[in-house]
Every structure is written in structure tokens, then in C-alpha cells.
Amino acid sequence: MSLDVAPSLIEQAERGQVDQSEFVATVERSLPYAWSIMSGVAGELAGGFTNREGFADHASPPPSEAERGQLLRALASDAIRGALERHFGVRFAFQNCHRVAAFRPADVGGDSYREFVSIRSQILNQSPALRDC
């Protein structure tokens, strides 16, 4: 299970509407490692702490497969990823099972974003250590 959802949130979903802030809080509680990485890069971007390409990223491999799994669940789920993007006001991009980047929405479609999400960048960022991630 990827999220530990409170019964009250399940009831909301059954009624047809879910409070996004409660959903985001559920993600924060359920996926603490993913939250720390994603909130960290979003905070760096908001604070102006970007790399020379104008985005913030985290490229350190997670300490264990459990943490890697949290990142995969958060970033592979359109609902989770979208909620976090709206919450932080960024666009997340993901590469190699652990590299998370935050872009300003206005920069999506720009050179740095297109390069980060390109096939070329994915290939150039491969290594034997990441083959089974």
C-alpha cells in the first residue's frame, strides 16, 4: 500500500470530493522520504537556490530500497505527483529512480526542462549501479 489513508479521507472520496490539503498531509505522513526530497527541491527553487540551468534537483541515491520505493510511488502516481506540484507550485521531473528536479511552471517547455526530460539526458545519466533500480 502506498498511502496510509484515514477513514475520514476515504469517506470524502466516497462522497465524491476530497480535500486536497488533507490528501497532501496524507502523502507527507505516508511517504516521509519522498516528501523530504520533493519539499526540499521545491523549497530550494522557491528560495532561489538553483543550479546553473535554473532548476533545483536532488541526485543522491536513497539510503535503501524502501526510500526508493517511496519516490517511485510519489512520482509515478499522477494523483500524488499532481497534488504535490499544485501544493508546492512547481513542476517535478524524475530520472533514474532517484533524481528529482523542481522547475518553475513558467520554465516548463524551456531549454533546461526539455533537456532534463529528454531521452538524451536519460541515456547520459545511466550507470551500471542504477540498472536494477
Residue frames as qw, qx, qy, qz and C-alpha x, y, z in Angstrom:
[[0.000, 0.890, 0.456, 0.000, 0.00, 0.00, 0.00],
 [0.465, 0.399, -0.019, 0.790, 1.44, 3.36, -0.92],
 [0.145, -0.470, 0.144, -0.859, -0.64, 5.62, 1.35],
 [0.199, -0.302, -0.827, 0.430, -1.98, 5.25, 4.87],
 [0.192, -0.387, -0.324, -0.842, -5.36, 6.86, 4.27],
 [0.181, 0.048, 0.640, -0.745, -7.52, 7.95, 7.20],
 [0.165, 0.468, 0.868, -0.003, -11.12, 6.70, 7.23],
 [0.153, 0.760, 0.288, -0.563, -12.37, 10.32, 7.01],
 [0.084, 0.530, -0.503, -0.678, -10.48, 10.79, 3.73],
 [0.077, 0.111, 0.949, 0.286, -11.92, 7.56, 2.36],
 [0.163, 0.644, 0.679, -0.310, -15.39, 8.84, 3.30],
 [0.134, 0.696, -0.100, -0.698, -14.69, 12.08, 1.45],
 [0.029, 0.277, -0.777, -0.564, -13.67, 10.14, -1.65],
 [0.115, 0.340, 0.933, 0.037, -16.81, 8.02, -1.44],
 [0.167, 0.755, 0.440, -0.457, -18.91, 11.23, -1.34],
 [0.595, 0.684, 0.310, 0.287, -17.11, 12.47, -4.45],
 [0.189, 0.892, -0.172, 0.373, -14.89, 15.28, -3.18],
 [0.813, -0.260, -0.242, 0.462, -11.54, 15.12, -1.43],
 [0.181, -0.974, 0.091, 0.105, -9.90, 17.99, 0.40],
 [0.716, 0.568, -0.279, 0.295, -6.57, 18.40, -1.38],
 [0.061, -0.719, 0.524, -0.453, -4.78, 19.67, 1.75],
 [0.793, -0.324, 0.432, -0.283, -5.83, 16.53, 3.62],
 [0.943, 0.322, 0.009, 0.083, -4.61, 14.40, 0.73],
 [0.415, 0.717, -0.401, 0.391, -1.26, 16.23, 0.72],
 [0.416, -0.611, 0.528, -0.418, -0.98, 15.71, 4.50],
 [0.957, -0.046, 0.251, -0.141, -1.64, 12.00, 3.93],
 [0.782, 0.533, -0.199, 0.254, 1.18, 11.87, 1.39],
 [0.046, 0.754, -0.483, 0.444, 3.51, 13.66, 3.82],
 [0.662, -0.434, 0.500, -0.351, 2.74, 11.14, 6.59],
 [0.959, 0.126, 0.233, -0.101, 2.74, 8.07, 4.35],
 [0.810, 0.416, 0.020, 0.414, 5.81, 8.80, 2.22],
 [0.374, -0.888, 0.022, 0.267, 8.15, 10.79, 4.51],
 [0.574, -0.280, 0.428, 0.640, 11.30, 10.22, 2.49],
 [0.342, 0.508, 0.551, 0.567, 9.67, 11.22, -0.79],
 [0.131, -0.942, -0.305, -0.054, 8.13, 14.22, 0.96],
 [0.490, -0.718, 0.139, 0.474, 11.50, 15.33, 2.31],
 [0.493, -0.031, 0.514, 0.701, 13.13, 15.16, -1.12],
 [0.186, 0.624, 0.573, 0.498, 10.28, 16.78, -3.01],
 [0.234, -0.940, -0.243, 0.047, 9.63, 19.50, -0.45],
 [0.572, -0.535, 0.206, 0.586, 13.38, 20.08, -0.30],
 [0.405, 0.132, 0.498, 0.755, 13.84, 20.71, -4.01],
 [0.003, 0.796, 0.498, 0.343, 10.66, 22.80, -4.13],
 [0.411, -0.862, -0.131, 0.266, 11.97, 24.87, -1.23],
 [0.541, -0.296, 0.327, 0.716, 15.34, 25.32, -2.89],
 [0.273, 0.459, 0.545, 0.646, 13.65, 26.51, -6.06],
 [0.183, -0.888, -0.395, -0.147, 11.42, 28.92, -4.12],
 [0.503, -0.774, 0.033, 0.384, 14.46, 30.23, -2.25],
 [0.388, 0.881, -0.247, -0.112, 16.41, 30.80, -5.45],
 [0.419, -0.548, 0.714, 0.122, 18.91, 28.05, -4.73],
 [0.876, 0.435, 0.132, -0.164, 19.13, 26.58, -8.21],
 [0.722, -0.136, 0.424, 0.530, 21.84, 25.09, -10.34],
 [0.121, -0.380, 0.334, 0.854, 23.24, 26.96, -13.31],
 [0.014, -0.259, -0.792, -0.553, 20.40, 25.64, -15.50],
 [0.316, -0.242, 0.001, -0.917, 17.80, 27.36, -13.29],
 [0.790, -0.329, -0.345, -0.385, 16.19, 24.40, -11.54],
 [0.385, -0.549, 0.647, -0.363, 16.68, 22.64, -8.21],
 [0.857, 0.096, -0.458, -0.217, 17.43, 18.95, -8.05],
 [0.602, -0.515, 0.577, -0.199, 18.38, 16.13, -5.73],
 [0.719, 0.442, -0.500, -0.196, 20.52, 13.37, -7.22],
 [0.116, -0.433, 0.847, -0.287, 21.73, 11.32, -4.25],
 [0.543, -0.116, -0.794, -0.246, 20.57, 7.72, -4.24],
 [0.674, -0.558, 0.001, -0.484, 18.16, 6.86, -1.40],
 [0.229, -0.551, 0.755, -0.271, 19.63, 5.04, 1.60],
 [0.391, 0.004, 0.914, -0.107, 17.50, 1.94, 1.00],
 [0.045, -0.226, -0.807, -0.544, 15.04, 0.34, -1.39],
 [0.077, -0.661, -0.699, 0.263, 12.20, 1.36, 0.94],
 [0.034, -0.678, -0.050, 0.732, 13.01, 5.03, 0.39],
 [0.019, -0.167, 0.664, 0.728, 13.49, 4.48, -3.34],
 [0.019, -0.435, -0.884, -0.170, 10.05, 2.87, -3.38],
 [0.016, -0.724, -0.446, 0.526, 8.55, 5.97, -1.78],
 [0.013, 0.507, -0.308, -0.805, 9.98, 8.17, -4.53],
 [0.017, -0.058, -0.851, -0.521, 8.72, 5.81, -7.20],
 [0.013, -0.588, -0.803, 0.098, 5.22, 5.74, -5.69],
 [0.015, -0.723, -0.241, 0.648, 5.05, 9.53, -5.31],
 [0.054, 0.520, -0.408, -0.748, 6.37, 10.35, -8.76],
 [0.010, 0.056, 0.901, 0.429, 4.69, 7.53, -10.70],
 [0.062, 0.614, 0.765, -0.181, 1.22, 8.36, -9.42],
 [0.122, 0.505, 0.330, 0.788, -0.40, 11.13, -11.42],
 [0.427, -0.789, -0.367, -0.244, -2.67, 11.96, -8.47],
 [0.670, -0.591, -0.111, 0.435, 0.13, 12.17, -5.90],
 [0.516, 0.017, 0.212, 0.830, 2.57, 13.95, -8.17],
 [0.022, 0.613, 0.401, 0.680, -0.09, 16.40, -9.37],
 [0.487, -0.813, -0.314, -0.049, -1.24, 17.20, -5.83],
 [0.649, -0.482, 0.005, 0.589, 2.34, 17.87, -4.73],
 [0.381, 0.252, 0.312, 0.833, 3.02, 20.01, -7.79],
 [0.175, -0.757, -0.370, -0.508, -0.06, 22.11, -7.02],
 [0.627, -0.718, -0.236, 0.188, 0.84, 22.27, -3.33],
 [0.597, -0.427, 0.133, 0.666, 4.40, 23.46, -3.95],
 [0.331, 0.883, 0.046, -0.330, 3.68, 25.44, -7.13],
 [0.129, -0.585, 0.697, 0.393, 6.33, 23.60, -9.16],
 [0.884, 0.318, -0.217, -0.264, 6.66, 21.01, -11.89],
 [0.622, -0.486, 0.611, 0.063, 8.56, 17.90, -10.86],
 [0.721, 0.502, -0.446, -0.173, 10.69, 15.88, -13.24],
 [0.786, -0.407, 0.454, -0.098, 12.19, 12.49, -12.44],
 [0.627, 0.592, -0.503, -0.065, 15.12, 10.48, -13.72],
 [0.488, 0.367, -0.756, 0.238, 16.97, 7.27, -12.83],
 [0.661, -0.395, -0.637, 0.034, 14.82, 6.08, -9.92],
 [0.520, -0.574, -0.387, 0.501, 16.02, 8.85, -7.62],
 [0.265, -0.042, 0.084, 0.960, 16.93, 12.13, -9.34],
 [0.029, 0.789, 0.609, -0.078, 14.14, 14.59, -8.62],
 [0.255, 0.073, 0.106, 0.958, 14.07, 18.10, -10.08],
 [0.082, 0.758, 0.543, -0.353, 11.74, 21.02, -9.45],
 [0.276, 0.233, 0.375, 0.854, 11.05, 23.55, -12.20],
 [0.225, 0.366, 0.249, -0.868, 9.10, 26.77, -12.13],
 [0.571, 0.519, 0.625, -0.116, 5.88, 26.27, -14.12],
 [0.345, 0.876, -0.076, -0.329, 6.93, 29.10, -16.44],
 [0.075, -0.638, 0.714, 0.279, 10.11, 27.17, -17.28],
 [0.663, 0.148, 0.734, -0.012, 8.32, 24.02, -18.43],
 [0.654, 0.695, 0.288, 0.077, 8.93, 23.80, -22.14],
 [0.049, 0.935, -0.337, -0.100, 12.13, 25.83, -21.86],
 [0.567, 0.563, -0.599, 0.057, 15.57, 24.56, -22.82],
 [0.093, -0.415, 0.805, -0.414, 16.58, 23.31, -19.33],
 [0.711, 0.021, 0.493, -0.501, 13.33, 21.44, -18.79],
 [0.846, 0.439, -0.150, -0.263, 13.32, 19.88, -22.25],
 [0.397, 0.561, -0.709, 0.157, 16.94, 18.79, -21.78],
 [0.337, -0.316, 0.752, -0.470, 16.25, 17.26, -18.35],
 [0.750, 0.155, 0.497, -0.407, 13.32, 15.17, -19.63],
 [0.577, 0.583, -0.433, -0.373, 14.98, 14.23, -22.91],
 [0.997, 0.059, -0.046, 0.027, 15.92, 10.74, -23.99],
 [0.547, 0.596, -0.377, 0.452, 19.49, 12.00, -24.38],
 [0.222, -0.620, 0.487, -0.574, 19.71, 13.03, -20.70],
 [0.902, -0.247, 0.195, -0.296, 18.19, 9.75, -19.57],
 [0.924, 0.279, -0.168, 0.199, 20.82, 7.83, -21.52],
 [0.371, 0.624, -0.407, 0.555, 23.71, 10.01, -20.36],
 [0.398, -0.555, 0.442, -0.582, 22.65, 9.60, -16.71],
 [0.966, -0.094, -0.177, -0.164, 22.75, 5.80, -16.79],
 [0.004, 0.623, -0.758, 0.194, 25.24, 3.75, -14.86],
 [0.543, 0.008, -0.838, -0.047, 25.60, 0.04, -14.05],
 [0.059, -0.056, -0.738, 0.670, 24.77, 0.83, -10.42],
 [0.436, 0.209, 0.229, -0.845, 21.33, 2.06, -11.47],
 [0.302, 0.085, -0.808, -0.499, 20.46, -0.80, -13.76],
 [0.331, -0.327, -0.885, -0.007, 18.18, -2.57, -11.26],
 [0.045, 0.147, 0.451, -0.879, 16.67, 0.42, -9.54]]
